[in-house]
Structures are given as C-alpha cells and as structure tokens.
C-alpha cells in the first residue's frame, strides 16, 4: 500500500468525495471525485484521470463567475448612462476594453470595478471623473 507523500506515515485510502472550490468570493462544490486520501494528515491526491475532470469543472465555474462579473459591470455602466465607447474613453486603457470585460474575455482591474461601484452609489461624482 502506498504511503502518503505529504506526511510519509499513513497509508492512502481510496475514496469518493466532494471538494469545495472558491473563486472571486464564490464557492462551488465539485461532487464525486475519486481520490486517494491520507487517513493521518487528510492530504488528497486525485486518482488517475480525475485531475482532468476536476480541471474541466473548475474552468467552467471560473467562466461562469467571470461572465456574472461582466454582466454586473455592464449593468453598472448602463446605470451611469454610459455607452461602451464612452466608458472606454473615460475609464479604460484602450477602445474595446469594456466589451471584453462585459463578455468575460478579460478581467477588469480591481480599481476600475471599485470605481464603478462607487459611482453607482454616487453618480454625481461622474462629472469629477470626467
């Protein structure tokens, strides 16, 4: 029986379990992963083929979260009465940035997201940004 590569003490046991994954403050549960788990230190290693399966599910979840962030960014922009072009000219580095952010193709800088949230709460400050 294989010994744990982490602690070197306990044998590994075959198990099927779920794992939590958190990205951008949102958490998902990935069910029924086949793993080898240490009874002592609880270290987990994926069984053959499970790493790819886990990676596919994590990638899909990250895309979903990024798409939600893009939708929220679009709603904030629209709430301020800005077109994508005006938002690009006023707040972005280059033309087309807001289209990429809203489509989930690129991540908006944290400072930009915070600025838009602040402007959403205090739209009267938009003139100060201009």
DSSP file (Angstrom, degrees, kcal/mol; ACC not computed):
  #  RESIDUE AA STRUCTURE BP1 BP2  ACC     N-H-->O    O-->H-N    N-H-->O    O-->H-N    TCO  KAPPA ALPHA  PHI   PSI    X-CA   Y-CA   Z-CA
    1    1 A X              0   0    0      0, 0.0     2,-0.1     0, 0.0    12,-0.1   0.000 360.0 360.0 360.0 140.9    0.0    0.0    0.0
    2    2 A X        -     0   0    0     10,-0.2    10,-2.1     1,-0.1     2,-0.3  -0.421 360.0-135.1 -72.2 142.3    1.3    3.5   -0.8
    3    3 A X  B     -A   11   0A   0      8,-0.2     8,-0.2    -2,-0.1     2,-0.2  -0.652  35.1 -89.3 -92.1 155.0    2.4    5.8    1.9
    4    4 A X     >  -     0   0    0      6,-2.3     4,-1.5    -2,-0.3    -1,-0.1  -0.438  26.6-149.9 -64.5 128.1    1.3    9.4    2.0
    5    5 A X  T  4 S+     0   0    0     -2,-0.2    -1,-0.2     2,-0.2    -2,-0.0   0.681  94.5  52.4 -73.4 -15.8    3.8   11.7    0.1
    6    6 A X  T  4 S+     0   0    0      1,-0.0    -1,-0.1    37,-0.0    -2,-0.0   0.948 129.9   9.4 -83.4 -55.3    2.9   14.5    2.4
    7    7 A X  T  4 S-     0   0    0      3,-0.1    -2,-0.2    36,-0.0    -1,-0.0   0.673  83.7-144.8-101.3 -19.9    3.4   13.1    5.9
    8    8 A X  S  < S+     0   0    0     -4,-1.5    -3,-0.1     2,-0.2     3,-0.0   0.540  77.9  83.6  71.1   6.3    5.1    9.7    4.9
    9    9 A X  S    S+     0   0    0      1,-0.1     2,-0.1     2,-0.1    -1,-0.1   0.865  73.5  56.1-106.0 -60.2    3.3    8.0    7.7
   10   10 A X  S    S-     0   0    0      1,-0.1    -6,-2.3    -7,-0.1    -2,-0.2  -0.431  77.9-115.7 -84.8 150.1   -0.2    6.9    6.9
   11   11 A X  B     -A    3   0A   0     -8,-0.2    28,-1.1    -2,-0.1     2,-0.3  -0.434  34.1-108.8 -75.5 158.0   -1.3    4.7    4.0
   12   12 A X  E     -B   38   0B   0    -10,-2.1     2,-0.4    26,-0.2    26,-0.2  -0.684  29.1-154.6 -88.8 141.4   -3.5    6.1    1.4
   13   13 A X  E     -B   37   0B   0     24,-2.7    24,-3.0    -2,-0.3     2,-0.2  -0.945  19.7-117.0-118.0 138.4   -7.2    5.0    1.2
   14   14 A X  E     +B   36   0B   0     -2,-0.4     2,-0.3    22,-0.2    22,-0.2  -0.523  46.7 165.1 -70.1 134.2   -9.3    5.0   -1.9
   15   15 A X  E     -B   35   0B   0     20,-2.6    20,-3.0    -2,-0.2     2,-0.5  -0.988  37.3-141.6-150.2 156.4  -12.3    7.4   -1.5
   16   16 A X  E     +B   34   0B   0     -2,-0.3     2,-0.3    18,-0.2    18,-0.2  -0.994  43.1 149.2-117.7 122.8  -15.0    9.2   -3.4
   17   17 A X  E     -B   33   0B   0     16,-2.4    16,-3.3    -2,-0.5     2,-0.3  -0.924  42.9-111.5-147.7 169.5  -15.6   12.7   -2.0
   18   18 A X  E     -     0   0B   0     -2,-0.3     2,-0.4    14,-0.2    13,-0.2  -0.756  27.0-155.3-103.2 155.4  -16.7   16.2   -2.9
   19   19 A X  E     -B   30   0B   0     11,-2.2    11,-3.4    -2,-0.3     2,-0.3  -0.972  11.4-130.5-131.3 146.3  -14.4   19.2   -2.8
   20   20 A X  E     -B   29   0B   0     -2,-0.4     2,-0.4     9,-0.2     9,-0.2  -0.742  20.8-170.6 -92.2 141.7  -15.1   22.9   -2.4
   21   21 A X  E     -B   28   0B   0      7,-2.5     7,-2.6    -2,-0.3     2,-0.4  -0.996   2.6-164.0-134.3 130.3  -13.6   25.4   -4.8
   22   22 A X  E     +B   27   0B   0     -2,-0.4     2,-0.3     5,-0.2     5,-0.2  -0.944  12.4 169.1-118.8 134.8  -13.7   29.2   -4.3
   23   23 A X  E >  S-B   26   0B   0      3,-2.8     3,-2.2    -2,-0.4    -2,-0.0  -0.979  71.5  -9.9-144.4 127.8  -13.0   31.8   -6.9
   24   24 A X  T 3  S-     0   0    0     -2,-0.3     3,-0.1     1,-0.3    -1,-0.0   0.830 129.1 -54.3  53.4  36.4  -13.7   35.5   -6.6
   25   25 A X  T 3  S+     0   0    0      1,-0.2     2,-0.4     0, 0.0    -1,-0.3   0.441 116.3 110.9  81.4  -1.0  -15.6   35.0   -3.4
   26   26 A X  E <   -B   23   0B   0     -3,-2.2    -3,-2.8     2,-0.0     2,-0.4  -0.880  52.2-154.6-108.8 141.5  -18.0   32.5   -4.9
   27   27 A X  E     -B   22   0B   0     -2,-0.4     2,-0.3    -5,-0.2    -5,-0.2  -0.899  10.9-176.5-119.1 142.3  -17.8   28.8   -3.9
   28   28 A X  E     -B   21   0B   0     -7,-2.6    -7,-2.5    -2,-0.4     2,-0.5  -0.925  22.4-129.2-129.4 158.2  -18.9   25.7   -5.7
   29   29 A X  E     -B   20   0B   0     -2,-0.3     2,-0.7    -9,-0.2    -9,-0.2  -0.940  12.5-155.1-108.5 126.3  -19.0   22.0   -4.7
   30   30 A X  E     -B   19   0B   0    -11,-3.4   -11,-2.2    -2,-0.5     3,-0.3  -0.895  24.0-150.0-101.2 111.3  -17.4   19.5   -7.1
   31   31 A X  E     +     0   0B   0     -2,-0.7   -13,-0.2   -13,-0.2   -14,-0.1  -0.356  56.9  11.3 -86.1 159.9  -19.1   16.2   -6.4
   32   32 A X  E     +     0   0B   0      1,-0.2     2,-0.5   -16,-0.1   -14,-0.2   0.826  68.0 170.7  51.0  52.2  -17.9   12.6   -6.6
   33   33 A X  E     -B   17   0B   0    -16,-3.3   -16,-2.4    -3,-0.3     2,-0.6  -0.794  31.1-133.3 -90.5 132.7  -14.2   13.0   -7.2
   34   34 A X  E     +B   16   0B   0     -2,-0.5    13,-2.5   -18,-0.2     2,-0.3  -0.773  42.5 159.7 -88.0 120.5  -12.2    9.7   -7.0
   35   35 A X  E     -BC  15  46B   0    -20,-3.0   -20,-2.6    -2,-0.6     2,-0.5  -0.846  46.0-124.3-136.0 167.3   -9.2   10.3   -4.8
   36   36 A X  E     -BC  14  45B   0      9,-3.1     9,-2.5    -2,-0.3     2,-0.4  -0.991  38.7-166.9-111.1 122.7   -6.5    8.7   -2.6
   37   37 A X  E     -BC  13  44B   0    -24,-3.0   -24,-2.7    -2,-0.5     2,-0.4  -0.921  20.2-127.7-121.7 137.7   -6.7   10.2    0.8
   38   38 A X  E  >  -B   12   0B   0      5,-2.6     4,-0.9    -2,-0.4   -26,-0.2  -0.664  10.2-151.9 -80.1 129.5   -4.3   10.0    3.8
   39   39 A X  T  4 S+     0   0    0    -28,-1.1    -1,-0.1    -2,-0.4   -27,-0.1   0.772  92.0  45.0 -71.1 -25.5   -6.0    8.9    7.0
   40   40 A X  T  4 S+     0   0    0    -29,-0.2    -1,-0.1     1,-0.1    -2,-0.0   0.975 129.4  14.0 -83.5 -64.2   -3.5   10.8    9.1
   41   41 A X  T  4 S-     0   0    0      2,-0.1    -2,-0.1   -31,-0.0    -1,-0.1   0.494  93.2-125.8 -96.2  -3.9   -2.9   14.3    7.5
   42   42 A X     <  +     0   0    0     -4,-0.9    -3,-0.1     1,-0.2    -1,-0.0   0.586  49.3 163.4  70.1  12.3   -6.0   14.2    5.2
   43   43 A X        -     0   0    0     -6,-0.1    -5,-2.6     1,-0.0     2,-0.4  -0.347  24.7-149.3 -57.8 141.7   -3.9   15.0    2.2
   44   44 A X  E     -C   37   0B   0     -7,-0.2     2,-0.4   -32,-0.1    -7,-0.2  -0.962  16.3-174.8-122.5 134.3   -5.8   14.2   -1.0
   45   45 A X  E     -C   36   0B   0     -9,-2.5    -9,-3.1    -2,-0.4     2,-0.1  -0.987  30.8-114.0-124.0 138.5   -4.4   13.1   -4.4
   46   46 A X  E     -C   35   0B   0     -2,-0.4   -11,-0.3   -11,-0.2     3,-0.1  -0.430  28.0-123.5 -69.3 141.5   -6.5   12.7   -7.5
   47   47 A X    >>  -     0   0    0    -13,-2.5     3,-2.1     1,-0.2     4,-0.6  -0.338  56.2 -58.6 -72.9 166.9   -6.9    9.2   -8.8
   48   48 A X  T 34 S+     0   0    0      1,-0.3    -1,-0.2     2,-0.1   -14,-0.1  -0.233 126.2   6.0 -52.6 125.9   -6.0    8.5  -12.4
   49   49 A X  T 3> S+     0   0    0     -3,-0.1     4,-1.4     1,-0.1    -1,-0.3   0.177 102.3  99.8  87.9 -17.2   -8.0   10.8  -14.8
   50   50 A X  H <> S+     0   0    0     -3,-2.1     4,-3.1     1,-0.2     5,-0.2   0.807  71.3  64.2 -74.2 -28.6   -9.7   12.8  -12.0
   51   51 A X  H  X S+     0   0    0     -4,-0.6     4,-2.6     1,-0.2    -1,-0.2   0.923 104.9  45.9 -60.9 -43.2   -7.3   15.8  -12.3
   52   52 A X  H  > S+     0   0    0      2,-0.2     4,-2.3     1,-0.2    -1,-0.2   0.914 113.1  49.8 -64.4 -42.9   -8.5   16.5  -15.8
   53   53 A X  H  X S+     0   0    0     -4,-1.4     4,-1.9     2,-0.2    -2,-0.2   0.931 112.4  47.3 -60.7 -46.8  -12.1   16.1  -14.7
   54   54 A X  H  X S+     0   0    0     -4,-3.1     4,-2.5     1,-0.2    -2,-0.2   0.920 110.9  52.2 -59.8 -46.4  -11.6   18.4  -11.8
   55   55 A X  H  X S+     0   0    0     -4,-2.6     4,-2.5    -5,-0.2    -1,-0.2   0.875 107.7  51.5 -60.2 -40.1   -9.8   21.0  -14.0
   56   56 A X  H  X S+     0   0    0     -4,-2.3     4,-2.2     2,-0.2    -1,-0.2   0.917 112.0  46.2 -63.7 -43.7  -12.7   21.0  -16.5
   57   57 A X  H  X S+     0   0    0     -4,-1.9     4,-2.1     2,-0.2    -2,-0.2   0.889 113.2  49.1 -67.5 -39.3  -15.2   21.7  -13.8
   58   58 A X  H  X S+     0   0    0     -4,-2.5     4,-2.6     2,-0.2    -2,-0.2   0.918 110.8  50.4 -65.3 -43.7  -13.1   24.4  -12.2
   59   59 A X  H  X S+     0   0    0     -4,-2.5     4,-2.2     1,-0.2    -2,-0.2   0.912 110.5  49.4 -61.1 -43.3  -12.6   26.1  -15.6
   60   60 A X  H  X S+     0   0    0     -4,-2.2     4,-2.0     2,-0.2    -1,-0.2   0.903 111.6  49.2 -62.6 -41.6  -16.4   26.0  -16.3
   61   61 A X  H  X S+     0   0    0     -4,-2.1     4,-2.4     2,-0.2    -2,-0.2   0.916 109.9  50.8 -64.7 -43.2  -17.1   27.5  -12.8
   62   62 A X  H  X S+     0   0    0     -4,-2.6     4,-2.6     1,-0.2    -2,-0.2   0.894 109.6  50.7 -62.8 -39.7  -14.5   30.3  -13.3
   63   63 A X  H  X S+     0   0    0     -4,-2.2     4,-2.4     2,-0.2    -1,-0.2   0.909 109.8  50.9 -62.6 -41.3  -16.0   31.2  -16.7
   64   64 A X  H  X S+     0   0    0     -4,-2.0     4,-2.0     2,-0.2    -2,-0.2   0.923 112.2  45.8 -62.3 -45.5  -19.5   31.3  -15.1
   65   65 A X  H  X S+     0   0    0     -4,-2.4     4,-2.2     1,-0.2    -2,-0.2   0.914 112.5  50.8 -64.8 -43.2  -18.2   33.7  -12.4
   66   66 A X  H  X S+     0   0    0     -4,-2.6     4,-2.2     1,-0.2    -2,-0.2   0.885 109.1  51.7 -62.3 -38.7  -16.3   35.8  -14.9
   67   67 A X  H  X S+     0   0    0     -4,-2.4     4,-2.3     2,-0.2    -1,-0.2   0.898 109.0  50.4 -65.0 -40.3  -19.5   36.1  -17.0
   68   68 A X  H  X S+     0   0    0     -4,-2.0     4,-2.3     2,-0.2    -2,-0.2   0.898 109.6  50.8 -63.8 -40.0  -21.5   37.2  -14.0
   69   69 A X  H  X S+     0   0    0     -4,-2.2     4,-2.3     1,-0.2    -2,-0.2   0.899 109.6  50.9 -64.1 -40.1  -18.9   39.8  -13.2
   70   70 A X  H  X S+     0   0    0     -4,-2.2     4,-2.3     2,-0.2    -2,-0.2   0.897 109.6  49.8 -63.8 -40.8  -19.1   41.1  -16.8
   71   71 A X  H  X S+     0   0    0     -4,-2.3     4,-2.2     2,-0.2    -2,-0.2   0.905 110.8  49.6 -63.8 -41.6  -22.9   41.3  -16.6
   72   72 A X  H  X S+     0   0    0     -4,-2.3     4,-2.3     2,-0.2    -2,-0.2   0.892 109.9  51.3 -64.6 -39.3  -22.6   43.3  -13.3
   73   73 A X  H  X S+     0   0    0     -4,-2.3     4,-2.5     1,-0.2    -2,-0.2   0.909 109.7  50.1 -63.5 -42.3  -20.1   45.6  -14.9
   74   74 A X  H  X S+     0   0    0     -4,-2.3     4,-2.7     1,-0.2    -2,-0.2   0.894 109.6  50.7 -62.4 -40.7  -22.4   46.2  -17.8
   75   75 A X  H  X S+     0   0    0     -4,-2.2     4,-2.4     2,-0.2    -2,-0.2   0.902 110.8  48.7 -64.9 -41.0  -25.3   47.0  -15.5
   76   76 A X  H  X S+     0   0    0     -4,-2.3     4,-1.2     2,-0.2    -2,-0.2   0.929 112.3  48.6 -63.0 -44.9  -23.1   49.5  -13.6
   77   77 A X  H ><>S+     0   0    0     -4,-2.5     5,-2.1     1,-0.2     3,-0.6   0.934 113.5  46.0 -60.8 -47.0  -22.0   51.2  -16.8
   78   78 A X  H ><5S+     0   0    0     -4,-2.7     3,-1.8     1,-0.2    -1,-0.2   0.872 106.7  59.3 -64.7 -37.0  -25.6   51.4  -18.1
   79   79 A X  H 3<5S+     0   0    0     -4,-2.4    -1,-0.2     1,-0.3    -2,-0.2   0.779 104.6  51.0 -62.1 -26.3  -26.8   52.7  -14.8
   80   80 A X  T <<5S-     0   0    0     -4,-1.2    -1,-0.3    -3,-0.6    -2,-0.2   0.430 118.1-115.0 -88.8  -0.3  -24.4   55.6  -15.2
   81   81 A X  T < 5 +     0   0    0     -3,-1.8     2,-0.4     1,-0.2    -3,-0.2   0.775  68.0 142.4  73.7  26.5  -25.8   56.3  -18.7
   82   82 A X      < -     0   0    0     -5,-2.1    -1,-0.2     4,-0.0    -2,-0.1  -0.838  44.0-143.0-104.2 136.2  -22.5   55.4  -20.4
   83   83 A X     >  -     0   0    0     -2,-0.4     4,-2.6     1,-0.1     5,-0.2  -0.421  35.6-104.6 -77.9 168.3  -22.2   53.6  -23.7
   84   84 A X  H  > S+     0   0    0      1,-0.2     4,-2.6     2,-0.2    14,-0.3   0.910 123.3  51.9 -60.3 -40.3  -19.3   51.2  -24.0
   85   85 A X  H  > S+     0   0    0      2,-0.2     4,-2.4     1,-0.2    -1,-0.2   0.920 111.2  45.6 -64.1 -44.0  -17.5   53.7  -26.2
   86   86 A X  H  > S+     0   0    0      2,-0.2     4,-2.3     1,-0.2     5,-0.2   0.900 113.1  50.6 -66.6 -39.2  -17.9   56.5  -23.7
   87   87 A X  H  X>S+     0   0    0     -4,-2.6     4,-3.1     2,-0.2     5,-0.8   0.900 110.4  50.3 -64.2 -40.2  -16.9   54.2  -20.8
   88   88 A X  H  X5S+     0   0    0     -4,-2.6     4,-1.3     3,-0.2    -2,-0.2   0.942 112.7  46.1 -60.4 -47.8  -13.8   53.2  -22.8
   89   89 A X  H  <5S+     0   0    0     -4,-2.4    -2,-0.2     1,-0.2    -1,-0.2   0.866 122.0  36.7 -64.1 -36.3  -12.8   56.8  -23.4
   90   90 A X  H  <5S+     0   0    0     -4,-2.3    -2,-0.2    -5,-0.2    -1,-0.2   0.866 135.7   9.2 -85.1 -39.0  -13.4   57.9  -19.8
   91   91 A X  H  <5S+     0   0    0     -4,-3.1    -3,-0.2    -5,-0.2    -2,-0.1   0.598 105.0  79.5-124.0 -15.7  -12.2   54.9  -17.8
   92   92 A X     << -     0   0    0     -4,-1.3     3,-0.1    -5,-0.8     4,-0.0  -0.467  69.6-125.6-102.3 169.5  -10.4   52.3  -19.8
   93   93 A X  S    S+     0   0    0      1,-0.2     2,-0.3    -2,-0.1    -1,-0.1   0.855  88.9   0.3 -77.8 -37.2   -6.9   52.0  -21.3
   94   94 A X  S >  S-     0   0    0     -3,-0.0     3,-1.6     0, 0.0    -1,-0.2  -0.964  88.7 -74.2-150.5 164.6   -8.0   51.4  -24.8
   95   95 A X  T 3  S+     0   0    0     -2,-0.3   -10,-0.1     1,-0.2    -2,-0.0  -0.320 113.4  26.9 -61.0 139.0  -11.0   51.1  -27.1
   96   96 A X  T 3> S+     0   0    0    -12,-0.1     4,-1.9   -11,-0.0    -1,-0.2   0.357  82.1 117.6  92.0  -5.2  -12.9   47.9  -26.7
   97   97 A X  H <> S+     0   0    0     -3,-1.6     4,-2.6     1,-0.2     5,-0.2   0.930  75.5  49.3 -61.5 -45.7  -11.9   47.2  -23.1
   98   98 A X  H  > S+     0   0    0    -14,-0.3     4,-2.7     1,-0.2    -1,-0.2   0.866 107.9  54.4 -65.4 -34.2  -15.5   47.4  -21.8
   99   99 A X  H  > S+     0   0    0      2,-0.2     4,-1.6     1,-0.2     6,-0.2   0.919 111.5  45.5 -62.5 -41.8  -16.7   45.0  -24.5
  100  100 A X  H  X>S+     0   0    0     -4,-1.9     5,-1.9     2,-0.2     6,-1.4   0.895 113.6  49.2 -68.2 -40.4  -14.1   42.5  -23.4
  101  101 A X  H ><5S+     0   0    0     -4,-2.6     3,-1.0     1,-0.2    -2,-0.2   0.943 113.3  46.0 -62.5 -47.0  -14.8   43.0  -19.7
  102  102 A X  H 3<5S+     0   0    0     -4,-2.7    -1,-0.2     1,-0.3    -2,-0.2   0.778 111.2  52.1 -70.7 -26.5  -18.6   42.5  -20.2
  103  103 A X  H 3<5S-     0   0    0     -4,-1.6    -1,-0.3    -5,-0.2    -2,-0.2   0.542 112.8-118.6 -84.0  -7.0  -18.1   39.5  -22.4
  104  104 A X  T <<5S+     0   0    0     -3,-1.0    -3,-0.2    -4,-0.5    -2,-0.1   0.622  83.1 119.6  79.3  12.4  -15.9   37.8  -19.8
  105  105 A X  S   <S+     0   0    0     -5,-1.9     2,-0.3    -6,-0.2    -4,-0.2   0.730  80.1  20.2 -81.0 -22.9  -13.0   37.7  -22.2
  106  106 A X  S    S-     0   0    0     -6,-1.4     2,-0.5    -9,-0.1    -2,-0.3  -0.982  81.3-117.3-143.1 152.3  -10.8   39.9  -19.9
  107  107 A X        -     0   0    0     -2,-0.3     2,-0.2    -3,-0.1    -6,-0.1  -0.788  28.7-126.5 -93.7 131.3  -10.9   40.8  -16.2
  108  108 A X        -     0   0    0     -2,-0.5     5,-0.0    -7,-0.1   -10,-0.0  -0.485  36.8 -96.4 -70.5 142.8  -11.5   44.4  -15.3
  109  109 A X     >  -     0   0    0     -2,-0.2     4,-2.1     1,-0.1     3,-0.4  -0.310  30.1-121.6 -58.4 144.1   -8.9   45.9  -13.0
  110  110 A X  H  > S+     0   0    0      1,-0.2     4,-2.6     2,-0.2     5,-0.2   0.884 112.6  55.4 -56.2 -41.4  -10.0   45.8   -9.4
  111  111 A X  H  > S+     0   0    0      1,-0.2     4,-2.4     2,-0.2    -1,-0.2   0.884 107.1  50.0 -61.9 -38.4   -9.6   49.6   -9.1
  112  112 A X  H  > S+     0   0    0     -3,-0.4     4,-2.6     2,-0.2    -1,-0.2   0.915 110.2  49.5 -66.2 -43.0  -12.0   50.1  -12.1
  113  113 A X  H  X S+     0   0    0     -4,-2.1     4,-2.3     1,-0.2    -2,-0.2   0.925 112.7  47.6 -61.8 -44.5  -14.6   47.8  -10.6
  114  114 A X  H  X S+     0   0    0     -4,-2.6     4,-2.3     2,-0.2    -1,-0.2   0.898 111.2  51.3 -64.1 -40.3  -14.4   49.6   -7.3
  115  115 A X  H  X S+     0   0    0     -4,-2.4     4,-2.8    -5,-0.2    -2,-0.2   0.926 110.3  48.5 -62.4 -45.1  -14.6   53.0   -9.0
  116  116 A X  H  X S+     0   0    0     -4,-2.6     4,-2.2     1,-0.2    -2,-0.2   0.894 110.9  50.4 -63.9 -39.3  -17.7   51.9  -11.0
  117  117 A X  H  X S+     0   0    0     -4,-2.3     4,-1.4     2,-0.2    -1,-0.2   0.911 112.1  47.8 -63.7 -41.0  -19.4   50.6   -7.8
  118  118 A X  H  X S+     0   0    0     -4,-2.3     4,-2.0     1,-0.2     3,-0.3   0.927 112.3  48.4 -64.8 -44.4  -18.7   53.9   -6.0
  119  119 A X  H  < S+     0   0    0     -4,-2.8    -1,-0.2     1,-0.2    -2,-0.2   0.837 106.1  58.8 -65.2 -31.5  -20.0   55.8   -9.0
  120  120 A X  H  < S+     0   0    0     -4,-2.2     3,-0.4     1,-0.2    -1,-0.2   0.867 112.4  39.2 -63.1 -35.6  -23.1   53.6   -9.0
  121  121 A X  H  < S+     0   0    0     -4,-1.4    -2,-0.2    -3,-0.3    -1,-0.2   0.764 131.2  29.0 -82.8 -27.0  -23.8   54.7   -5.4
  122  122 A X    ><  +     0   0    0     -4,-2.0     3,-2.2    -5,-0.1    -1,-0.2  -0.585  65.7 166.9-133.3  69.8  -22.8   58.3   -6.1
  123  123 A X  G >  S+     0   0    0     -3,-0.4     3,-1.8     1,-0.3     4,-0.3   0.720  70.4  74.9 -61.6 -19.9  -23.5   59.1   -9.7
  124  124 A X  G >  S+     0   0    0      1,-0.3     3,-0.6     2,-0.2     4,-0.3   0.714  86.9  64.0 -64.5 -17.9  -23.0   62.8   -9.0
  125  125 A X  G X> S+     0   0    0     -3,-2.2     4,-1.2     1,-0.2     3,-0.5   0.551  76.6  87.8 -81.7  -7.5  -19.2   62.1   -8.9
  126  126 A X  H <> S+     0   0    0     -3,-1.8     4,-1.5     1,-0.2     3,-0.4   0.881  83.7  56.2 -59.4 -38.0  -19.1   61.1  -12.5
  127  127 A X  H <4 S+     0   0    0     -3,-0.6    -1,-0.2    -4,-0.3    -2,-0.2   0.847 102.6  55.7 -63.1 -32.8  -18.6   64.7  -13.5
  128  128 A X  H <4 S+     0   0    0     -3,-0.5    -1,-0.2    -4,-0.3    -2,-0.2   0.819 105.6  52.1 -68.5 -29.7  -15.5   64.8  -11.3
  129  129 A X  H  <        0   0    0     -4,-1.2    -1,-0.2    -3,-0.4    -2,-0.2   0.829 360.0 360.0 -73.9 -32.4  -14.0   61.8  -13.1
  130  130 A X     <        0   0    0     -4,-1.5    -1,-0.2   -39,-0.0    -2,-0.2   0.509 360.0 360.0 -69.3 360.0  -14.5   63.5  -16.5
